[in-house]
Structure formats: structure tokens, C-alpha cells
Amino acid sequence: MAAALALFVLWPEGKKPAADYPGGGTGQVQVSVAQGASLTQIGKVLTAKHVVASTRAFTEAAAQSPAGSNIHPGTYTLKERMSAVSALNVLLDPANANALTIPEGWRSTQVFAAIDTRLGLKAGTTKAAAEQHLADLGLPADAAGHLEGYLYPATYPVTGDSTPLTLLQDMVKEADGNLGGPAVADAATANGVTPYGLLAVASLAQAEADNPEDMAKVARVVYNRLAKKMPLQLDSTINYALGRSTLTTTQDDTRLDSPFNTYAHPGLPPTPIGNPGRDALRAAVHPADGDWLYFVTVQPGDTRFTDSEEQQRKNVEEFNAYRAQHASPQPSATASP
């Protein structure tokens, strides 16, 4: 004969079990999780949408799951009156996230194309929307109507109501939130540029380096050359002007008639050359300490910085030798004497 054992739990004052629904729910509800949303914020949205019975039930379920904090931004289809665990399981599966991810360093043209593809629109639709609704995008005044640099790299929820305009507005808002603080203004002043100029520096660091440490050094090289009124001579700016991404810059390229040609024109390019991410922005705000004026990536993982024109020539010779031995080397960062 089996014996049944009843277990009674006495909950301390204020520690009663959180209200929770018992099942898998019914119907359909769309819930958007924003980039950087906390578990409590997500729980409040779920509660307001009647997906879970209480925020505490959801946060406690997440706390008990080893992967509980690994919820990706996006728009999820859930049900009303789900148990907190059931809702959490849906949110923990990245395949359920309806979202658009913008990688760090993408140019606006790439972002436009990605939005068109994600929303199933004709190519060129987002570009046209950006031009038509430029005044509605929320760009700060110092951007002077230029969108490049303000399409912040992140993952954005996509819903049935998403349009090119709403997604672009989300990106500009996210960028403005990362650029609007006093740290950016103070760093810009300290380095002799405007906040918009600092954004351009961040875009250069993003294009010329592939890790945070080197980004901070590239930013320092840019500031040092600006302070000495030396032309930046960055291949990435020519690539931007030509709408390409390539390793080799020819002598003809350096004579390109473009305001983005930093071989021919002093100072920063007229706009950022891409949309920098968090690491690149941090590099522009907190550049490394050093007297460097030149750099070149001799081979992948080996970027060398120097204040000596002679040493730079030697480093470039090593780079050219490496390139000659490898048919398809990785893109490098260069600043010429």
C-alpha cells in the first residue's frame, strides 16, 4: 500500500509564492523585448500583456534557470495565461525572436538593404524612406541631416507594425542615447573635435581595427595626427568613398576627387564612414595613451603602432611581404607616413 505524504510550507511574511498561471496558455500575444531590457522589465511587459500572472513569478523562474538571463531582443509570439516557466522557455529560444540585427561597422547602405530584406520590401524602399522622412528620424542638429553614424548597431524587435521609418527611428534613438552624455562632450573637447567629429573618429576606429585595444590606439593615432595637422591618410575613408571594402589602395586611389579622401583633404571626413558600435565609441571617448602617428596591420592579429616614419616604412614592407605570400589576406588597418 502506498502512503501519501503531504508537504506544507510556511512562507515568511512577504514571501508567499508569486502568483502564477498553471498551464501553457491560450491564444496569441506579441511581446517585444528591447535591447538591454532587464528581467524585471521583461516581466512587467509580460504581466501587462496578461502572459504571466506576476512579474515576480517570471523573475524567479529566470533566476532558477542557468540560462535565465540569455533572452535575446526581438518580438516573440506567446500566449495569454502561461506559467512563468512556459513563457521563459519561449523567450530563451533565439529561434522564436523576430528581430533585426545590425552588425558593428555597417554602412547605412547595408542597413537599408537589411531592413528591405527583413520586411520583405523592394530594394531601395528604406533608402527612399530615409530621404523622404529625414526630418522625422530624430537626428541631432550637429548631424546636419547626415544619417551615417546614427544607425546604432544592435538587435531590434520587428513586429507587424514595423516599417523602415520606425526601425530607423529606433536606431537613431539608440545612437543618441549612447552619444548624448557629458562623457562624449567632454572627450570631444579634450581631443579638439566636436561630438559629431568624435563619432567620425569612432567610425574610423571601427573600420581600421578589429578589437577594442587596437581601436583605442587607432583613435589615439587619429587625434595625434589631427593635433599635428597631418592628413589622416586612411585607406578606409577611400574605401567608403568608392563604396567598397578592399585591402589595396593604389596611387590613383589617393588622388580620388572626394571629400572623403583623407590623403588629399586634411582633417576628419565630412561624416562618419559607418555606424560604430560600443567598443569603437568607447575607444573614441577613451583613446589609449601614446605618441603614435602611424599604424599598419602586418598580418592578422599583428597591428603595429609607431611614432617613427622610418619604423612605419619597415612595418609596411613586412606587410607587403606578407601580402605577397598570401593570396587572400585579411583586411588590414593602415595609416601612411
Backbone torsions as a table, in degrees:
resi	resn	phi	psi	omega
1	MET	NA	131.4	-179.0
2	ALA	-84.9	142.3	178.4
3	ALA	-106.5	137.5	179.1
4	ALA	-96.7	135.8	-179.4
5	LEU	-115.4	120.5	178.9
6	ALA	-96.2	131.0	-179.0
7	LEU	-112.4	122.4	179.8
8	PHE	-111.6	133.0	-179.2
9	VAL	-113.5	128.4	175.5
10	LEU	-96.1	114.9	-176.9
11	TRP	-90.0	132.1	175.7
12	PRO	-58.9	159.2	179.2
13	GLU	-55.9	129.4	-179.8
14	GLY	82.4	0.8	-177.4
15	LYS	-120.2	30.5	176.1
16	LYS	-66.1	155.1	179.7
17	PRO	-55.9	140.9	178.9
18	ALA	-67.4	143.3	177.3
19	ALA	-59.1	132.6	-176.5
20	ASP	-148.4	146.9	174.5
21	TYR	-85.6	152.0	-173.6
22	PRO	-87.2	-18.5	-169.0
23	GLY	-121.2	-161.4	-177.0
24	GLY	-90.1	-2.8	175.2
25	GLY	86.7	174.8	-179.8
26	THR	-139.2	162.6	177.6
27	GLY	70.6	-163.0	179.5
28	GLN	-138.9	138.9	177.6
29	VAL	-138.2	133.2	175.1
30	GLN	-95.3	129.5	-180.0
31	VAL	-128.0	128.6	179.0
32	SER	-100.6	132.1	176.1
33	VAL	-108.2	118.7	-176.8
34	ALA	-80.9	158.8	175.1
35	GLN	-58.2	128.2	176.7
36	GLY	79.7	6.6	-179.8
37	ALA	-65.5	137.4	178.1
38	SER	-80.8	165.6	178.1
39	LEU	-61.4	-38.1	178.4
40	THR	-64.8	-42.6	178.0
41	GLN	-62.5	-41.8	178.1
42	ILE	-64.0	-42.9	179.7
43	GLY	-61.0	-38.6	178.9
44	LYS	-65.6	-39.2	177.7
45	VAL	-65.0	-43.9	179.7
46	LEU	-62.2	-39.2	179.4
47	THR	-67.8	-43.5	179.8
48	ALA	-63.3	-30.2	179.9
49	LYS	-88.9	4.0	179.4
50	HIS	63.4	27.6	175.6
51	VAL	-79.6	-48.3	176.7
52	VAL	-116.8	161.3	-175.7
53	ALA	-77.7	-28.2	-178.2
54	SER	-157.2	152.5	177.6
55	THR	-64.3	-38.7	-177.4
56	ARG	-65.0	-37.5	178.0
57	ALA	-60.0	-39.8	-178.7
58	PHE	-70.7	-47.3	-177.8
59	THR	-65.4	-34.2	177.3
60	GLU	-69.5	-38.7	176.7
61	ALA	-63.0	-41.0	179.3
62	ALA	-66.3	-38.5	-179.6
63	ALA	-65.3	-28.8	-178.8
64	GLN	-86.4	-6.5	179.8
65	SER	-100.6	131.1	178.6
66	PRO	-57.8	-28.2	-178.9
67	ALA	-105.5	16.4	-170.6
68	GLY	-58.5	-24.4	-178.4
69	SER	-96.8	3.4	-175.4
70	ASN	-94.6	51.0	178.8
71	ILE	-93.9	123.9	-177.5
72	HIS	-83.8	147.0	173.5
73	PRO	-61.3	151.1	179.4
74	GLY	151.4	-178.5	176.8
75	THR	-110.6	125.2	-174.6
76	TYR	-113.9	146.0	173.2
77	THR	-99.6	113.5	179.0
78	LEU	-119.3	-169.1	179.2
79	LYS	-124.0	160.5	173.1
80	GLU	-76.7	147.8	174.5
81	ARG	59.1	49.2	174.3
82	MET	-91.9	152.0	169.7
83	SER	-66.8	153.8	-178.5
84	ALA	-59.6	-39.3	179.9
85	VAL	-65.2	-41.3	179.3
86	SER	-63.2	-43.4	178.7
87	ALA	-64.0	-42.5	179.5
88	LEU	-60.5	-42.6	-178.9
89	ASN	-61.3	-37.1	177.0
90	VAL	-65.3	-43.5	-176.4
91	LEU	-71.5	-24.2	-178.4
92	LEU	-82.4	-7.1	179.2
93	ASP	-96.2	107.6	-177.8
94	PRO	-58.0	-24.3	179.9
95	ALA	-65.3	-19.4	-179.6
96	ASN	-87.1	-8.3	-176.9
97	ALA	-81.8	125.2	175.0
98	ASN	-98.7	102.8	-169.6
99	ALA	-150.8	169.3	174.9
100	LEU	-127.6	122.6	179.8
101	THR	-105.6	127.1	177.5
102	ILE	-106.2	113.2	-180.0
103	PRO	-68.8	156.0	178.4
104	GLU	-65.4	136.1	175.8
105	GLY	90.7	-7.5	178.9
106	TRP	-60.4	144.4	173.5
107	ARG	-82.7	162.8	-177.9
108	SER	-60.0	-35.0	179.3
109	THR	-61.4	-37.0	178.0
110	GLN	-69.7	-38.5	178.4
111	VAL	-64.5	-44.9	178.9
112	PHE	-57.2	-45.8	-178.3
113	ALA	-64.5	-38.4	-179.7
114	ALA	-66.0	-39.6	178.2
115	ILE	-65.6	-44.1	177.4
116	ASP	-56.0	-46.6	-178.4
117	THR	-65.6	-44.7	-176.0
118	ARG	-65.0	-35.6	-178.3
119	LEU	-93.9	1.1	178.8
120	GLY	67.6	37.9	-176.6
121	LEU	-104.6	161.0	177.2
122	LYS	-63.4	139.5	178.7
123	ALA	-54.4	134.2	-179.5
124	GLY	96.6	-8.4	-177.6
125	THR	-64.7	-46.0	-177.6
126	THR	-68.5	-39.9	177.4
127	LYS	-59.3	-43.7	179.2
128	ALA	-64.9	-39.4	179.1
129	ALA	-64.7	-40.0	179.0
130	ALA	-62.6	-42.0	-179.8
131	GLU	-69.7	-39.3	-177.1
132	GLN	-72.5	-34.4	-174.7
133	HIS	-113.6	30.1	-176.2
134	LEU	-53.9	-39.9	-178.1
135	ALA	-70.6	-14.6	-177.3
136	ASP	-98.7	1.6	-173.8
137	LEU	-82.4	-15.5	179.7
138	GLY	86.5	20.0	179.4
139	LEU	-66.3	141.3	176.0
140	PRO	-69.4	161.0	-175.1
141	ALA	-61.4	-36.9	-175.4
142	ASP	-72.4	-8.7	174.6
143	ALA	-75.2	-16.6	176.8
144	ALA	52.0	38.0	176.4
145	GLY	81.6	7.0	179.5
146	HIS	-95.6	124.2	-176.3
147	LEU	-84.2	-26.9	-177.6
148	GLU	-56.6	132.5	-179.0
149	GLY	98.7	-19.8	-176.5
150	TYR	-106.9	9.3	175.0
151	LEU	-97.7	82.3	-166.4
152	TYR	-63.5	129.8	179.5
153	PRO	-68.4	118.9	-179.6
154	ALA	-171.0	-177.7	175.2
155	THR	-106.4	127.2	-174.3
156	TYR	-117.5	133.7	176.4
157	PRO	-62.5	142.3	176.0
158	VAL	-120.0	126.4	179.7
159	THR	-121.8	178.3	176.6
160	GLY	-65.3	-18.2	179.6
161	ASP	-94.4	-2.5	-177.6
162	SER	-68.1	138.3	175.8
163	THR	-132.1	166.7	174.2
164	PRO	-53.1	-41.0	-178.7
165	LEU	-64.8	-46.0	-177.7
166	THR	-65.5	-38.2	179.3
167	LEU	-68.5	-41.6	177.1
168	LEU	-63.7	-39.6	177.6
169	GLN	-62.9	-40.1	177.4
170	ASP	-61.1	-41.4	-178.1
171	MET	-68.0	-42.9	178.6
172	VAL	-64.6	-40.8	178.7
173	LYS	-62.4	-41.6	179.2
174	GLU	-65.5	-41.7	178.3
175	ALA	-63.6	-44.8	-178.9
176	ASP	-62.0	-36.4	177.7
177	GLY	-65.3	-28.6	179.6
178	ASN	-90.0	-11.3	-176.0
179	LEU	-113.9	-10.7	-170.5
180	GLY	-86.1	-4.6	-175.5
181	GLY	-79.1	166.5	-179.4
182	PRO	-65.0	-25.4	-178.9
183	ALA	-61.4	-38.8	179.8
184	VAL	-68.0	-46.8	179.6
185	ALA	-61.6	-42.6	-179.6
186	ASP	-65.5	-42.8	-179.9
187	ALA	-65.8	-38.3	178.6
188	ALA	-61.9	-47.0	179.4
189	THR	-61.7	-43.6	-178.2
190	ALA	-63.0	-28.5	-176.5
191	ASN	-105.9	10.0	172.7
192	GLY	74.1	27.5	177.5
193	VAL	-130.7	170.1	173.4
194	THR	-85.1	165.5	174.0
195	PRO	-56.4	-36.6	177.0
196	TYR	-68.2	-36.4	175.1
197	GLY	-64.1	-37.9	177.0
198	LEU	-62.3	-37.2	176.8
199	LEU	-63.2	-38.6	176.4
200	ALA	-64.0	-41.1	177.2
201	VAL	-60.7	-42.8	178.4
202	ALA	-60.6	-39.6	179.7
203	SER	-66.8	-33.9	176.5
204	LEU	-68.0	-43.9	177.8
205	ALA	-61.4	-39.5	178.7
206	GLN	-62.7	-42.9	-176.4
207	ALA	-74.9	-29.3	-171.7
208	GLU	-97.5	-10.9	-177.2
209	ALA	-137.9	159.3	-176.7
210	ASP	-122.3	13.9	175.8
211	ASN	-150.4	155.5	-174.3
212	PRO	-58.4	-38.5	-178.3
213	GLU	-63.3	-46.4	179.9
214	ASP	-70.8	-31.9	176.1
215	MET	-59.4	-42.5	-179.9
216	ALA	-65.5	-33.7	177.5
217	LYS	-73.1	-40.6	177.1
218	VAL	-60.5	-43.6	178.4
219	ALA	-58.8	-41.0	178.5
220	ARG	-64.6	-40.8	177.1
221	VAL	-59.1	-44.5	-179.9
222	VAL	-60.6	-48.6	-179.9
223	TYR	-62.5	-41.0	-179.7
224	ASN	-63.5	-42.2	-179.6
225	ARG	-68.9	-38.4	176.4
226	LEU	-61.9	-42.5	-178.6
227	ALA	-63.4	-32.7	179.6
228	LYS	-91.9	4.4	-179.0
229	LYS	57.5	35.3	174.7
230	MET	-90.6	140.2	174.1
231	PRO	-61.6	143.1	-176.2
232	LEU	-68.5	-37.4	177.1
233	GLN	52.5	53.8	-179.5
234	LEU	-105.1	125.4	-179.4
235	ASP	-62.2	-30.2	-177.3
236	SER	-61.8	-30.9	-179.9
237	THR	-72.6	-34.3	176.0
238	ILE	-69.7	-41.3	176.2
239	ASN	-57.4	-40.3	179.7
240	TYR	-64.9	-44.6	-179.2
241	ALA	-61.9	-33.7	-178.5
242	LEU	-92.1	-1.5	179.5
243	GLY	64.9	39.4	-176.6
244	ARG	-136.9	173.8	171.3
245	SER	-138.1	106.2	-175.0
246	THR	-143.0	163.7	-177.8
247	LEU	-86.4	-38.1	-170.4
248	THR	-95.2	129.1	172.0
249	THR	-114.8	122.4	-177.5
250	THR	-90.7	168.5	176.0
251	GLN	-61.3	-37.6	176.8
252	ASP	-62.1	-38.4	178.2
253	ASP	-59.3	-39.8	-176.6
254	THR	-69.9	-11.2	176.2
255	ARG	-101.1	11.1	-178.8
256	LEU	-56.8	134.0	178.2
257	ASP	-84.2	86.9	-178.9
258	SER	-154.3	140.0	175.9
259	PRO	-64.5	-15.0	177.8
260	PHE	-86.5	-3.0	179.2
261	ASN	-78.8	98.7	-176.4
262	THR	-82.1	2.6	166.8
263	TYR	-80.1	-38.1	-174.9
264	ALA	-94.5	-26.4	-174.9
265	HIS	-117.2	131.9	179.5
266	PRO	-73.1	163.4	175.3
267	GLY	79.3	-170.6	-179.5
268	LEU	-75.2	157.7	172.0
269	PRO	-62.9	158.8	-175.0
270	PRO	-63.8	-24.7	176.2
271	THR	-140.9	167.4	168.6
272	PRO	-56.0	158.2	-179.1
273	ILE	-106.1	15.1	178.7
274	GLY	174.7	-171.6	-178.6
275	ASN	-112.4	98.9	-174.4
276	PRO	-72.4	149.5	178.3
277	GLY	-94.7	-169.0	-173.3
278	ARG	-61.0	-45.0	-177.7
279	ASP	-64.0	-41.4	-179.6
280	ALA	-67.9	-39.5	176.5
281	LEU	-63.6	-41.6	178.3
282	ARG	-63.0	-37.7	179.1
283	ALA	-63.5	-39.6	-180.0
284	ALA	-71.1	-32.0	178.7
285	VAL	-79.6	-37.6	-178.6
286	HIS	-124.9	70.1	-179.8
287	PRO	-65.8	155.6	177.8
288	ALA	-67.1	157.8	175.5
289	ASP	-85.4	131.5	179.0
290	GLY	169.7	160.6	-179.7
291	ASP	-99.7	12.8	-174.0
292	TRP	-58.8	144.4	175.1
293	LEU	-124.4	-12.5	-175.6
294	TYR	-137.9	156.4	171.2
295	PHE	-158.5	155.0	174.3
296	VAL	-155.9	140.9	173.7
297	THR	-88.0	105.0	-177.8
298	VAL	-65.6	-41.9	174.4
299	GLN	-157.1	164.3	-177.5
300	PRO	-50.7	127.4	179.4
301	GLY	86.9	-1.0	-177.7
302	ASP	-130.1	80.9	176.4
303	THR	-100.6	126.7	-174.8
304	ARG	-112.6	134.5	-178.6
305	PHE	-116.6	140.8	-178.6
306	THR	-154.1	159.3	173.0
307	ASP	-104.8	5.4	-176.4
308	SER	-105.4	124.2	177.7
309	GLU	-63.9	-38.3	179.2
310	GLU	-64.1	-44.0	179.2
311	GLN	-65.5	-35.9	177.7
312	GLN	-61.4	-41.5	178.9
313	ARG	-61.3	-41.0	178.3
314	LYS	-64.1	-41.8	179.3
315	ASN	-63.9	-39.9	179.0
316	VAL	-65.6	-37.3	176.8
317	GLU	-61.7	-40.9	176.9
318	GLU	-63.9	-41.1	177.7
319	PHE	-60.7	-45.5	-179.4
320	ASN	-63.8	-37.1	177.6
321	ALA	-65.9	-41.6	178.2
322	TYR	-64.0	-43.4	-178.7
323	ARG	-62.9	-37.3	-179.5
324	ALA	-65.5	-27.5	-178.3
325	GLN	-88.8	-10.5	-175.7
326	HIS	-128.0	120.5	-175.6
327	ALA	-65.4	-36.7	-175.3
328	SER	-131.8	68.3	178.3
329	PRO	-68.5	162.1	177.0
330	GLN	-72.8	153.0	177.2
331	PRO	-57.2	143.9	-178.0
332	SER	-118.2	165.5	175.4
333	ALA	-104.3	129.5	-179.4
334	THR	-135.6	145.9	167.5
335	ALA	-136.3	124.4	-170.8
336	SER	-90.9	158.7	175.5
337	PRO	-64.6	NA	NA
